[in-house]
Amino acid sequence: MKKALITGITGQDGSYLADLLLDKGYEVIGVKRRTSLISTDRIDHTITNGGNPNLSLIYGNMIDGGSMHRMLLEYQPDEIYNLAAQSHVRVSFETPTETCDVVGMGTLRLLEAVRNVCPGAKFYQASSSEMYGDNPEHPQSETTCLTPASPYACAKTFAHNIVRNYRESYGIHASSGILFNHESPRRGETFVTRKITMAAAKIKLGLQDKLYLGNLDAKRDWGFAGDYVEAMWLMLQQETPDDYVIATGETHTVKEFLHCVFDYADLDVSKHVSTDSRLFRPHEVPLLLGDASKAKRELNWEPKVKFKDLAKMMYDADLDNLQKEK
C-alpha cells in the first residue's frame, strides 16, 4: 500500500486529494495545524462514524522544521503533497511576514526534511497562477515570466523556484503544479466565488439582503478543485518530475460569475450587490488565463466541470446546507 502525506489536508484541495488517494487505496497521513476551533469539517465524511482506517491526522506546522523532520522520519511516505498555505491574496497584504514564512520558508523547511530523511519520496508543490501577476502575456504557460504582485504571490514564487532548485541540485522527484483558480462547495467563504454563492443562497432564503464585492472586472481562469487534485496525483506518477500549468483555458470576470449565480437563483444583481473600494487589492491583477496544453499532452489530463456548472454546483450546495440548518 502506497503511503502519502498531505500538508493542509483540512483545506479545500487537501480534502479532495485525500478523497482521491483513499479511493485509490493509499494510506493517507494528513497534517493539520493546531487550532482552538474544530477545522476538520471538509474531511468529516472520512473521520466520522468510525472513519476510514487508512486515514491518520497528525499535528504539524509549516513554521516548525523540527516537526516536519519528525513526521517524515516516523511515517516515511512515498508521496508528499505540500498544500498548506495562508492562501488568501488580499489577506497577505495585511500579514506579509506570516504569509511568506508559511508559504515560502515553510516549503524550504519541508524540502530540507525530505532531503535529509526520505530523499526517495516524490514531492508535489502547490504553485499558483498568482505568480504571473500582471504580466501582459497570455495565455500563461510554464515558460511565462513570473511577475508576482502580492506577498502571497512572492512567497509562492520563492517556493516554486526552491522546489526546482532542489530537484536539479539533489535529484529529488519534485514537481510543481501551477494551478489557476479552482473552486468548489468546499471553498473558503472569504474567497470571492464562495462569497457570491453563499450570499445568493442567503438572499434567496431571506437571511441576507446585500452583498459587497471588490473588483468585478478581474478576469480569472476558474476550474473545479476536484478535477485539479487528479492532476496533482498524475504529476507524481510520472517517471521524470516537471512543472505543469493546470487550467481550463477560459477566462471570466468576477462580474460574469456573479451574474451566472444570481441569474440561476433568479435574483436581481442591481438590487442586492454593491462594490466596496476597501475590498480592492493594493495591487490588482487584471487577467489570468492558463495554457494547460503540456498537462493535457503529458499527463493526459483534462478539466471536466464547466464554468456555469461550477457556479451552479456551488450555489446548490450552499442553498442545500442553509436549508438543512433552518
Beta strands, then each sheet from edge to edge (+ up, - down):
strand 1: 3-7
strand 2: 27-32
strand 3: 55-59
strand 4: 79-82
strand 5: 122-128
strand 6: 173-179
strand 7: 182-183
strand 8: 211-213
strand 9: 219-220
strand 10: 223-224
strand 11: 243-246
strand 12: 252-253
strand 13: 273-275
sheet 1: 3+ 2+ 1+ 4+ 5+ 6+ 11+
sheet 2: 7+ 10+
sheet 3: 8+ 13+
sheet 4: 9+ 12-
end
